[in-house]
Amino acid sequence: MSRDTLEYRWGKHHRTYVENLNNQIAGTELDGMSLEDVILVSYNRGDILPPFNNAAQAWNHGFFWESMKPGGGGKPSGDLLELIERDFGSFETFLSEFKSAASTQFGSGWAWLCYKANRLDVENAVNPLPSDEDKKLVVVKSPNAVNTFSLGLLCEYFYVQTFYACYSILFSYKSDDCCFFHPLLTIDVWEHAYYLDFQNRRPDYISVFMDKLVSWEAVSYRLEIANARAAEREVEEERRKREEEEEEQESNGEAVEMYLDSDADDLETE
């Protein structure tokens, strides 16, 4: 990535998103919220409100910058590499899928490597404990400012409230396969991301990004966080399940006691 591209994207595009967002939310109920909360509220179940695009693009770019390092690229190691090889068959297959997602995203958008932690049961809005199939790495792509964080926040929001059908057009997953997509890596495929250096040669830009810029250390760290959050969610779900079972047992016990008391009263009357 050339100095001109970096200065143009960071100094103009990214900075403009931040400034526009600050102007949009000044004096509103969003003022003072974290960026993530602004994204959640303004995503509005897929009925996007005006601040969303600037908020999401500000977050996307920050995540994108932190996905790179000088002298990056190469091959990951440790748990990340093991998961990639398990879920894609090989690192080379993963590279091919990621590059394909990035190059085939029509128009503006992003491609992502995500950790798919678990899923929601749409029928009854209960989040079952994830199976091994649920816990895997996936490659997805999203249009414009939308990110996997948006969908993940949307799902988590309705997990603790009432489930609403997820905005399934964003990804290659159906609405009944709604997941917590923990983003691990992203690449910006808006044309301004690469035009100064590569003109219309998006595939060349993608190859340089993957071969020379990706920080696998950052991706591995994000995977650790995603695993920790998924484990916390499982513990919380198990706790809630135990409490519900205990409440049900107490309720049944009270019903039995009331029934026995009623029988005793009837005998005394006789």
C-alpha positions in Angstrom: 0.0 0.0 0.0 1.5 3.3 -1.1 1.9 6.4 1.1 -0.6 8.2 -1.1 -3.2 5.5 -0.7 -2.7 5.4 3.1 -2.9 9.2 3.5 -5.9 9.4 1.2 -7.9 6.6 2.9 -6.9 7.3 6.5 -6.6 11.1 6.3 -9.7 11.7 4.1 -12.1 8.8 4.0 -11.7 7.4 7.5 -11.5 10.9 9.1 -14.6 12.0 7.2 -16.6 9.1 8.5 -15.6 10.0 12.1 -16.3 13.7 11.7 -19.7 13.1 9.9 -20.7 10.7 12.6 -19.9 13.1 15.4 -21.9 15.8 13.7 -24.9 13.4 13.1 -25.1 12.2 16.7 -24.3 15.5 18.5 -27.1 16.3 21.0 -29.0 13.0 20.2 -29.6 10.0 22.4 -26.6 8.4 20.6 -24.2 11.0 21.8 -22.0 9.5 24.5 -22.6 5.9 23.4 -19.8 3.6 22.4 -19.2 3.2 18.7 -20.4 -0.4 18.9 -23.7 0.7 20.6 -24.2 3.4 17.9 -23.8 0.7 15.3 -26.3 -1.6 17.1 -29.0 1.1 17.6 -28.6 2.7 14.1 -28.6 -0.7 12.4 -32.2 -0.9 13.7 -32.9 -4.5 12.8 -31.8 -3.9 9.2 -34.0 -0.8 8.8 -30.9 1.3 8.7 -30.9 4.8 10.3 -28.8 7.7 9.0 -25.8 7.4 11.5 -25.2 3.7 10.7 -23.1 4.1 7.5 -20.6 6.5 9.1 -20.5 4.6 12.4 -20.0 1.2 10.7 -17.4 2.6 8.2 -15.5 4.2 11.1 -15.4 0.8 12.9 -14.6 -1.1 9.7 -11.7 1.0 8.9 -10.3 0.8 12.4 -10.6 -2.9 12.3 -9.0 -3.0 8.8 -5.9 -1.0 9.8 -5.4 -3.2 12.8 -5.5 -6.3 10.5 -2.3 -5.2 8.9 1.4 -4.8 9.8 4.6 -4.0 7.8 6.1 -7.2 6.5 2.9 -9.2 7.1 1.4 -12.0 5.2 2.8 -15.5 5.0 1.2 -18.3 6.9 -0.4 -18.2 10.4 0.5 -20.7 13.1 -0.9 -22.3 16.3 -4.6 -22.7 16.9 -5.5 -20.4 14.1 -3.7 -22.5 11.5 -5.2 -25.7 12.9 -8.7 -24.2 12.6 -8.1 -23.0 9.1 -6.9 -26.4 8.0 -9.8 -28.2 9.8 -12.5 -25.9 8.4 -11.2 -25.2 4.9 -9.1 -28.3 4.3 -5.9 -26.4 3.8 -4.5 -22.9 4.1 -4.3 -22.6 0.4 -8.1 -23.4 0.1 -8.8 -20.7 2.6 -6.8 -18.2 0.7 -8.7 -19.1 -2.5 -12.1 -18.7 -0.8 -11.1 -15.4 0.9 -9.8 -14.0 -2.3 -12.8 -15.1 -4.2 -15.2 -13.5 -1.7 -13.2 -10.3 -1.9 -13.0 -10.2 -5.7 -16.7 -11.2 -6.3 -18.3 -8.7 -3.9 -20.2 -6.6 -6.3 -19.6 -2.9 -6.0 -18.4 -1.6 -2.7 -18.1 -3.7 0.4 -15.9 -6.0 2.6 -14.8 -9.6 2.8 -14.3 -11.2 6.2 -12.9 -14.2 8.0 -15.1 -14.9 10.9 -15.5 -17.3 13.8 -19.0 -18.7 13.7 -19.6 -19.4 17.4 -23.2 -20.5 17.6 -26.6 -20.0 16.2 -30.1 -18.9 17.3 -33.1 -21.2 17.1 -35.5 -18.9 15.2 -38.6 -20.9 16.0 -38.5 -20.3 19.7 -35.7 -17.7 20.1 -33.7 -20.0 22.4 -30.0 -20.2 21.8 -29.0 -23.9 22.1 -25.5 -24.8 23.1 -23.4 -24.9 20.0 -22.4 -28.1 18.3 -19.0 -28.7 16.8 -20.5 -27.8 13.4 -21.5 -24.4 14.8 -18.0 -23.6 16.0 -16.0 -23.0 12.8 -14.3 -20.4 10.7 -16.2 -19.0 7.7 -15.6 -16.5 4.9 -18.4 -14.0 4.3 -18.8 -10.8 2.4 -20.9 -7.7 3.0 -22.1 -4.8 1.0 -21.3 -1.1 1.5 -20.8 -0.3 5.2 -22.4 -3.4 6.6 -20.1 -5.6 8.7 -20.3 -9.0 10.4 -20.2 -7.1 13.7 -23.6 -5.5 12.8 -25.2 -8.9 12.3 -23.5 -10.3 15.4 -24.8 -7.4 17.5 -28.2 -7.8 16.0 -28.4 -11.5 16.9 -27.0 -10.9 20.4 -29.5 -8.1 21.0 -32.4 -10.3 20.1 -30.9 -13.3 21.9 -31.5 -11.4 25.2 -34.8 -10.0 24.1 -37.1 -11.2 21.3 -35.7 -12.7 18.1 -36.4 -10.8 14.9 -35.6 -12.4 11.5 -32.0 -11.4 10.7 -31.2 -9.4 7.6 -30.3 -12.5 5.6 -29.5 -10.7 2.3 -26.2 -9.6 3.7 -24.5 -12.9 3.6 -24.6 -16.3 2.0 -26.4 -17.8 5.0 -30.1 -18.1 5.3 -32.0 -16.3 8.1 -32.5 -19.6 9.9 -28.7 -20.0 10.1 -28.3 -16.7 11.9 -25.0 -16.8 13.8 -22.7 -14.8 16.0 -20.1 -13.9 13.4 -17.0 -12.8 15.4 -14.9 -10.9 12.8 -11.2 -11.9 12.7 -10.0 -10.4 9.5 -11.3 -8.0 6.9 -10.3 -6.4 3.6 -11.8 -3.3 2.2 -12.9 -3.7 -1.4 -14.3 -0.2 -2.0 -12.7 1.1 -5.1 -11.0 3.9 -3.3 -9.1 1.3 -1.3 -7.0 0.3 -4.2 -7.5 2.5 -7.2 -4.5 4.8 -6.7 -2.2 1.7 -6.6 -3.9 -0.8 -8.8 -6.6 1.0 -10.8 -9.3 -1.5 -11.6 -7.1 -4.6 -10.8 -8.8 -5.6 -7.6 -7.5 -9.2 -7.6 -3.9 -7.8 -7.6 -4.7 -5.6 -4.6 -6.2 -8.6 -2.7 -3.1 -10.7 -3.4 -0.8 -8.1 -2.1 -2.9 -7.6 1.0 -2.9 -11.4 1.8 0.7 -12.0 0.8 2.4 -9.0 2.4 0.2 -7.1 4.8 -2.0 -9.4 6.9 -1.1 -9.5 10.6 -1.8 -13.1 11.6 -0.9 -12.1 15.1 -3.8 -9.7 15.3 -6.1 -12.4 13.8 -5.0 -15.0 16.3 -5.6 -12.6 19.2 -9.1 -11.9 17.9 -9.7 -15.6 17.8 -8.8 -16.0 21.4 -11.3 -13.2 22.3 -14.0 -14.9 20.2 -13.4 -18.2 21.9 -13.6 -16.6 25.3 -16.8 -14.8 24.5 -18.4 -17.9 23.1 -17.4 -19.8 26.3 -18.9 -17.1 28.5 -22.1 -17.3 26.5 -22.3 -21.1 27.0 -21.8 -20.7 30.7 -24.5 -18.1 30.8 -26.8 -20.2 28.8 -26.2 -23.2 31.1 -26.9 -21.0 34.1 -30.1 -19.7 32.7 -31.2 -23.3 31.8 -30.5 -24.5 35.3 -32.5 -21.6 36.8 -35.4 -22.3 34.5 -35.4 -26.0 35.5 -35.2 -25.1 39.2 -38.2 -22.7 38.8 -40.1 -25.4 36.9 -39.4 -27.9 39.7 -40.5 -25.5 42.4 -43.6 -24.7 40.5 -44.4 -28.4 40.1 -43.7 -29.0 43.7 -46.1 -26.2 44.8 -48.8 -27.6 42.5 -48.4 -31.1 44.1 -48.5 -29.6 47.6 -51.7 -27.6 46.7 -53.3 -30.8 45.4 -52.4 -32.8 48.5 -53.8 -30.0 50.7 -57.0 -30.0 48.7 -57.4 -33.8 49.2 -56.8 -33.4 53.0 -59.5 -30.8 53.2 -61.9 -33.0 51.4 -61.3 -35.8 53.8 -61.9 -33.6 56.8 -65.2 -32.4 55.3 -66.3 -36.0 54.9 
